[in-house]
């Protein structure tokens, strides 16, 4: 049955602390809310464009993820309508290259030089953190559809920033208990991306896996630029029960290739964070390397619901690809933005009203029932345990279990999550 999406309303630890916006930004935020959009405001009686600045990686190791977001956003605008009460929505794409410095530069340009009145993106958790201070100081309404760093949703959340995708450890928190109790793996090895996103996904998984009684045989960390996984795969203990891997984009493809080439695929079960088998990478994988891999995520391209079947068919017809999480997230984000702007008749001159419209707008998302937590400005939603299977000769992420209505803090007490989630490190667990 269709559900409604109701909107109510990581760099290293030292870098994360530096990125936290200080109290003086509260005053700047107030000033920014009055001026950020005023210079390029659109009133209900005019037909001036609504300018949306979209920061995403179109080059680098996660360029495929960025392309999927662009495709999903464009399809969402096509379905929802790209003109609101005579105001055309003008999307200005900027390549942040998944690099914090580059992304901050292009965000400045979008707002200061090109008059962006609403910001969406980015993808990488550390990039999202790097942009937070500037976004707060300008007061510009901002929607993060993929960047998930937990710091963005804890007590330090930025008032004008909404997360419509996830917090990084949201899928892995329930998965840790599931792996111990249902899959029966009691001692494992982990390998993950060595920056905020990897620390938080792996950290959340280990938090509940170890609480259930599990132990860790070895932890490995690799840079996001890793091209050769041989040195890492060679360190995996031969007697470990399973490997939990968190990779994304090209590193996901390369890790899976190495894991299969070293003969481990048939010997040690492989599980991982959802981006390991996300369709942005899955379309480049060989069946021998990826069949049977189990991962959790809030979206599964093989989800058998009317909403998702329509989305998958339309996306495939438009792009020749099956949708990744990034595509679905941007598609749903576009529909949300358009629906919110319709409430305002395309008038974005008041940032407070834009934010309120975004928080309170209802849409139907392909991923299933989603609503925003007023405590975190991030979603409460289903998390699907997916298994890679061949469906009509095509690799798909097929749900085999569902955790329903997962809060941002999972099964942890919220206060504990608030204290710990923003401080995961490469030694968390």
LUMMI-596552 format. One record per residue (C-alpha): residue in one letter; chain; residue number from 1; x, y, z. Coordinates in steps of 0.05 Angstrom, whole numbers, plus 32768, in hexadecimal, padded with zeros to 4 digits. Layout:
% residues N
mipa|fivex|torfi|u|v|w
a|A|NUM|X|Y|Z
...
//
This chain:
% residues 429
mipa|fivex|torfi|u|v|w
x|A|1|8000|8000|8000
x|A|2|801A|8046|7FF2
x|A|3|8035|806A|802E
x|A|4|803D|80B4|803B
x|A|5|807F|80D7|8048
x|A|6|8072|810C|807D
x|A|7|80A4|8143|808A
x|A|8|8093|8164|80CC
x|A|9|80AF|8199|80D4
x|A|10|8292|80FC|80AB
x|A|11|82D1|8116|80AD
x|A|12|82FF|80FE|80E4
x|A|13|82EC|810F|812B
x|A|14|8315|814E|812C
x|A|15|82F9|8165|80EA
x|A|16|82B3|8156|8101
x|A|17|82BC|8182|813E
x|A|18|82D7|81B9|8112
x|A|19|829B|81B3|80E5
x|A|20|8268|81BD|811D
x|A|21|824A|8202|8117
x|A|22|8256|822E|8154
x|A|23|8224|8259|8179
x|A|24|8236|8298|8153
x|A|25|8218|8277|8116
x|A|26|81D3|827C|8136
x|A|27|81D5|82C7|8129
x|A|28|81F0|82BC|80E3
x|A|29|81B8|828A|80D7
x|A|30|8184|82BD|80E9
x|A|31|81A3|82EF|80BB
x|A|32|81AB|82BB|8084
x|A|33|8162|82A7|8088
x|A|34|814F|82EE|8079
x|A|35|817F|82F7|803F
x|A|36|8194|82B5|8021
x|A|37|8159|82B1|7FF2
x|A|38|8142|82F9|7FF3
x|A|39|8170|8311|7FBB
x|A|40|8153|82DE|7F8B
x|A|41|810D|82D6|7FA8
x|A|42|80D4|82BF|7F7E
x|A|43|808F|82D8|7F8E
x|A|44|804E|82B6|7F7F
x|A|45|803C|82E8|7F48
x|A|46|807C|82E1|7F20
x|A|47|8098|82AA|7EF3
x|A|48|80E0|82B0|7F07
x|A|49|8105|826D|7F0F
x|A|50|810E|8249|7F50
x|A|51|8159|823C|7F55
x|A|52|816F|81FA|7F74
x|A|53|81B9|81EE|7F7F
x|A|54|81CA|81A4|7F7C
x|A|55|820F|818F|7F96
x|A|56|8222|8148|7F81
x|A|57|825F|8120|7F6A
x|A|58|8263|811B|7F1F
x|A|59|82AC|8108|7F1F
x|A|60|82D7|80DD|7F4C
x|A|61|82CC|8099|7F6C
x|A|62|8281|80A3|7F79
x|A|63|8270|80C5|7F37
x|A|64|823F|808C|7F26
x|A|65|8219|809B|7F67
x|A|66|8216|80E4|7F53
x|A|67|81FC|80D5|7F0E
x|A|68|81C6|80AA|7F2C
x|A|69|81B0|80E3|7F59
x|A|70|81AD|8112|7F1D
x|A|71|8183|80E0|7EF6
x|A|72|8155|80D4|7F31
x|A|73|814C|811F|7F3D
x|A|74|813C|812D|7EF4
x|A|75|8109|80F4|7EF2
x|A|76|80EA|810D|7F32
x|A|77|80E1|8153|7F15
x|A|78|80C4|8135|7ED6
x|A|79|8090|810E|7EFE
x|A|80|8080|8144|7F31
x|A|81|8083|817F|7F01
x|A|82|80BD|81AF|7EF7
x|A|83|8093|81EE|7EF5
x|A|84|806F|8207|7F34
x|A|85|8039|823B|7F2A
x|A|86|805F|8256|7EEE
x|A|87|80A3|8253|7F11
x|A|88|80D2|8222|7EEC
x|A|89|8100|81FB|7F1A
x|A|90|8147|8207|7F02
x|A|91|8178|81D3|7F1C
x|A|92|81C1|81E8|7F1C
x|A|93|81ED|81AA|7F23
x|A|94|8233|81B4|7F40
x|A|95|8269|817E|7F44
x|A|96|8282|8179|7F8B
x|A|97|82AD|813D|7F78
x|A|98|829F|811E|7FBD
x|A|99|82D5|814C|7FD8
x|A|100|82C5|817B|8012
x|A|101|82EF|81B5|7FF9
x|A|102|82D5|81B1|7FB2
x|A|103|828D|81A9|7FC9
x|A|104|8292|81E6|7FF7
x|A|105|82AD|8210|7FBD
x|A|106|8276|81FD|7F8D
x|A|107|8241|8207|7FC3
x|A|108|825A|824E|7FCE
x|A|109|8255|825A|7F83
x|A|110|820F|823E|7F7F
x|A|111|81F5|826C|7FB6
x|A|112|8220|82AA|7FAF
x|A|113|8229|82AD|7F63
x|A|114|81EF|8286|7F46
x|A|115|81B8|8298|7F77
x|A|116|81A3|8253|7F90
x|A|117|8166|8259|7FBE
x|A|118|8164|820F|7FD2
x|A|119|819E|81DE|7FD9
x|A|120|819B|8192|7FD0
x|A|121|81D3|815E|7FD5
x|A|122|820A|8149|7FE1
x|A|123|8218|80FE|7FE5
x|A|124|8256|80F3|8010
x|A|125|8250|80F9|805C
x|A|126|8290|8121|8065
x|A|127|827A|8151|802F
x|A|128|8237|815B|8052
x|A|129|825C|816C|8091
x|A|130|828B|819C|806E
x|A|131|8250|81C4|8051
x|A|132|8229|81C8|8092
x|A|133|8249|8207|80AE
x|A|134|823F|822F|806E
x|A|135|81F7|8216|8066
x|A|136|81E8|822B|80AE
x|A|137|8207|8270|80A5
x|A|138|81DE|827D|8066
x|A|139|819D|8261|8080
x|A|140|818C|8245|803C
x|A|141|815A|820B|803C
x|A|142|8182|81CB|802F
x|A|143|816F|8183|8023
x|A|144|81A2|814B|8029
x|A|145|8187|8110|8003
x|A|146|81C4|80E2|800C
x|A|147|81F8|8101|803A
x|A|148|81EA|80DD|807B
x|A|149|821D|80EF|80B0
x|A|150|81FF|80E5|80F5
x|A|151|8219|8129|810D
x|A|152|81E6|8149|80DF
x|A|153|81AC|812A|8106
x|A|154|81C3|812C|814F
x|A|155|81BB|8165|817F
x|A|156|81E8|818F|8154
x|A|157|81B9|818D|8118
x|A|158|81B5|81CB|80EC
x|A|159|816F|81EA|80EC
x|A|160|816B|81F7|80A1
x|A|161|8186|81B2|808E
x|A|162|8158|8176|8082
x|A|163|8170|812E|8076
x|A|164|813E|8108|804B
x|A|165|816B|80CB|803E
x|A|166|8187|80AE|807F
x|A|167|81B9|80B2|80B7
x|A|168|81F7|8087|80A7
x|A|169|81EE|8052|80DC
x|A|170|81A2|804C|80D7
x|A|171|81A3|800D|80AC
x|A|172|81DE|7FEC|80CE
x|A|173|81C4|7FF4|8116
x|A|174|818D|7FC0|810F
x|A|175|81B9|7F96|80E0
x|A|176|81EE|7F89|8115
x|A|177|81BC|7F64|8141
x|A|178|819E|7F41|8104
x|A|179|81E2|7F27|80EE
x|A|180|81F0|7F08|8133
x|A|181|81AB|7EED|8141
x|A|182|818E|7EDA|80FD
x|A|183|81C9|7ED0|80CF
x|A|184|81F0|7EAE|8107
x|A|185|8233|7ED0|80FD
x|A|186|8254|7EDA|8141
x|A|187|829B|7EF0|812E
x|A|188|82A9|7F1A|80F1
x|A|189|82DB|7F46|80CD
x|A|190|82CA|7F8C|80B5
x|A|191|82E6|7FB7|807D
x|A|192|82CD|7FFE|8070
x|A|193|82DB|8041|8051
x|A|194|830A|8069|807C
x|A|195|82E2|80A9|8087
x|A|196|82A3|80BF|80AB
x|A|197|8271|8097|8081
x|A|198|8297|8056|808B
x|A|199|82A4|8061|80D5
x|A|200|825A|806E|80E2
x|A|201|823E|8034|80B9
x|A|202|8270|8002|80D5
x|A|203|826C|8021|811B
x|A|204|8220|801B|811D
x|A|205|8223|7FD3|8106
x|A|206|8258|7FC0|813A
x|A|207|8232|7FE5|8171
x|A|208|81F8|7FB4|816D
x|A|209|821E|7F77|8154
x|A|210|824C|7F78|8191
x|A|211|8212|7F89|81BF
x|A|212|81F1|7F48|81A7
x|A|213|8230|7F21|81B9
x|A|214|8259|7F25|8179
x|A|215|82A4|7F2F|8174
x|A|216|82D1|7F4E|813F
x|A|217|830C|7F26|8124
x|A|218|832B|7F61|80FE
x|A|219|831A|7FA7|80E6
x|A|220|8335|7FC2|80A4
x|A|221|832F|8008|8088
x|A|222|833C|8020|8041
x|A|223|833E|8065|8020
x|A|224|8305|8078|7FF1
x|A|225|8339|807B|7FB9
x|A|226|834E|8033|7FC2
x|A|227|835A|8012|7F7E
x|A|228|837B|7FD0|7F94
x|A|229|835A|7FA9|7FCC
x|A|230|838C|7F70|7FCB
x|A|231|83B1|7F88|8009
x|A|232|8370|7F8E|8030
x|A|233|834F|7F4D|801A
x|A|234|8390|7F27|802A
x|A|235|8389|7F3C|8073
x|A|236|8345|7F1D|807D
x|A|237|834C|7EE4|80B0
x|A|238|833B|7EA1|808E
x|A|239|8313|7E89|80CA
x|A|240|82E6|7EC7|80D1
x|A|241|829C|7EB5|80CB
x|A|242|8288|7EEE|809D
x|A|243|82A1|7F31|8082
x|A|244|827A|7F72|808A
x|A|245|8290|7FA2|8053
x|A|246|827E|7FEB|8049
x|A|247|8293|8006|8005
x|A|248|8272|8035|7FD3
x|A|249|8278|8046|7F8A
x|A|250|82B6|802C|7F68
x|A|251|82D4|8010|7FA9
x|A|252|8297|7FE3|7FB0
x|A|253|82A3|7FC5|7F6B
x|A|254|82EE|7FBD|7F76
x|A|255|82E6|7F9E|7FBB
x|A|256|82B3|7F6B|7FA3
x|A|257|82E1|7F59|7F69
x|A|258|831C|7F4E|7F97
x|A|259|82F3|7F26|7FC9
x|A|260|82DE|7EF7|7F92
x|A|261|8322|7EF3|7F71
x|A|262|8343|7EDF|7FB3
x|A|263|8312|7EA5|7FB8
x|A|264|82F0|7EC0|7FF7
x|A|265|82AA|7EC7|7FD9
x|A|266|829F|7E7C|7FDD
x|A|267|82C0|7E75|8021
x|A|268|82AB|7EB0|804D
x|A|269|8265|7ECD|8049
x|A|270|8264|7F17|8036
x|A|271|8234|7F49|8055
x|A|272|823A|7F94|8059
x|A|273|821E|7FDB|8059
x|A|274|81E9|7FEA|8025
x|A|275|8215|8011|7FF5
x|A|276|8240|7FD3|7FEA
x|A|277|820B|7FB7|7FBB
x|A|278|81E5|7FF7|7FAA
x|A|279|81D1|7FF8|7F61
x|A|280|8201|8031|7F52
x|A|281|8236|7FFA|7F5B
x|A|282|820E|7FBB|7F4F
x|A|283|8207|7FC9|7F04
x|A|284|8252|7FC3|7EFE
x|A|285|8258|7F83|7F27
x|A|286|825E|7F3C|7F0D
x|A|287|822D|7F08|7F29
x|A|288|8266|7EDD|7F42
x|A|289|827F|7F16|7F6E
x|A|290|823E|7F2E|7F8C
x|A|291|8206|7EFA|7F8B
x|A|292|81EE|7EE9|7FD1
x|A|293|820C|7F26|7FF3
x|A|294|81DE|7F40|802A
x|A|295|81D9|7F8A|803D
x|A|296|81A8|7FB9|8060
x|A|297|818E|7FFA|8043
x|A|298|814E|8024|8043
x|A|299|8146|8018|7FF8
x|A|300|8146|7FD8|7FD0
x|A|301|8140|7FDB|7F85
x|A|302|811D|7F97|7F88
x|A|303|80E8|7FAF|7FB9
x|A|304|80A5|7F94|7FA0
x|A|305|8074|7FCC|7FAD
x|A|306|8049|7FF3|7F7B
x|A|307|806E|8034|7F89
x|A|308|80B3|8015|7F7E
x|A|309|809E|7FEC|7F42
x|A|310|8086|802B|7F1F
x|A|311|80C5|8050|7F31
x|A|312|80F4|8018|7F1C
x|A|313|80D0|800F|7ED9
x|A|314|80D0|805A|7ECA
x|A|315|8118|8064|7EDF
x|A|316|812F|8028|7EB6
x|A|317|8109|8041|7E79
x|A|318|8127|8087|7E80
x|A|319|8170|8073|7E8F
x|A|320|8179|802A|7E7B
x|A|321|818E|801C|7EC3
x|A|322|816D|8001|7F01
x|A|323|816B|8036|7F39
x|A|324|819D|803B|7F71
x|A|325|818F|8056|7FB6
x|A|326|81AA|8099|7F9E
x|A|327|8179|809B|7F64
x|A|328|813E|808B|7F91
x|A|329|8154|80BD|7FC5
x|A|330|8159|80F6|7F92
x|A|331|8118|80E1|7F70
x|A|332|80F3|80E4|7FB2
x|A|333|8117|8125|7FC4
x|A|334|8100|8146|7F84
x|A|335|80B8|8133|7F8F
x|A|336|80BC|814E|7FD6
x|A|337|80DA|8190|7FC0
x|A|338|80A6|819B|7F89
x|A|339|806C|8189|7FB8
x|A|340|8087|81B9|7FEC
x|A|341|808F|81F1|7FB9
x|A|342|8048|81E8|7FA2
x|A|343|8030|81F8|7FE8
x|A|344|8054|823A|7FE1
x|A|345|803D|8246|7F98
x|A|346|8086|8249|7F85
x|A|347|8096|8282|7FB4
x|A|348|80DA|8274|7FD5
x|A|349|80E6|82B9|7FF1
x|A|350|80DC|82A3|8039
x|A|351|810E|826C|804E
x|A|352|80E7|825D|808E
x|A|353|80A9|824D|8065
x|A|354|80D1|8222|8034
x|A|355|80EE|81F9|806D
x|A|356|80A9|81F0|808D
x|A|357|808C|81DA|804B
x|A|358|80C4|81A7|8041
x|A|359|80BB|818B|8087
x|A|360|806F|8184|8082
x|A|361|8067|816D|803A
x|A|362|804C|8127|802D
x|A|363|8063|80FC|7FF2
x|A|364|8065|80B2|7FE0
x|A|365|80AC|8097|7FDC
x|A|366|80C0|8058|7FB5
x|A|367|80E7|803F|7FF2
x|A|368|80A9|803B|801D
x|A|369|808E|805F|805B
x|A|370|80BB|8099|8071
x|A|371|80B1|80D2|80A2
x|A|372|80E0|8104|80C0
x|A|373|80F2|8102|810A
x|A|374|80E8|8147|8127
x|A|375|8121|8136|8157
x|A|376|8155|812B|8121
x|A|377|8139|8148|80E0
x|A|378|8148|8104|80C1
x|A|379|811C|80C9|80AD
x|A|380|80F8|8092|80D2
x|A|381|80F1|805C|809D
x|A|382|80F5|8012|808B
x|A|383|8139|7FF1|8083
x|A|384|813B|7FB6|8054
x|A|385|816B|7F7A|805A
x|A|386|817C|7F6E|8011
x|A|387|819B|7F32|7FEE
x|A|388|81BA|7F38|7FA9
x|A|389|8195|7F08|7F7B
x|A|390|818C|7EFF|7F30
x|A|391|8146|7F14|7F1C
x|A|392|8136|7F06|7ED3
x|A|393|8181|7F03|7EC6
x|A|394|818F|7F47|7EE8
x|A|395|81B2|7F52|7F2A
x|A|396|8181|7F71|7F5C
x|A|397|817F|7F81|7FA7
x|A|398|8144|7F57|7FBF
x|A|399|8128|7F63|8005
x|A|400|812A|7F25|8031
x|A|401|8117|7F48|8073
x|A|402|80FE|7F8C|808A
x|A|403|810B|7FB6|80C8
x|A|404|80CE|7FE3|80CB
x|A|405|80CC|802C|80E0
x|A|406|8115|802F|80F6
x|A|407|8125|806E|811C
x|A|408|8166|8093|810F
x|A|409|8182|8075|814F
x|A|410|816C|802E|8140
x|A|411|8165|8001|817D
x|A|412|8193|802D|81A7
x|A|413|8177|805E|81DB
x|A|414|8173|80A1|81B7
x|A|415|819F|80C4|81EB
x|A|416|81D5|8090|81E4
x|A|417|81D3|8096|8198
x|A|418|81D6|80E2|819D
x|A|419|8215|80DC|81C8
x|A|420|8238|80A7|819F
x|A|421|8222|80AB|8157
x|A|422|8246|80EC|8147
x|A|423|8287|80D1|8163
x|A|424|8292|808F|813F
x|A|425|82DA|8085|812A
x|A|426|8301|8050|8105
x|A|427|8306|802B|8147
x|A|428|82BC|802F|8158
x|A|429|8296|7FF1|816B
//
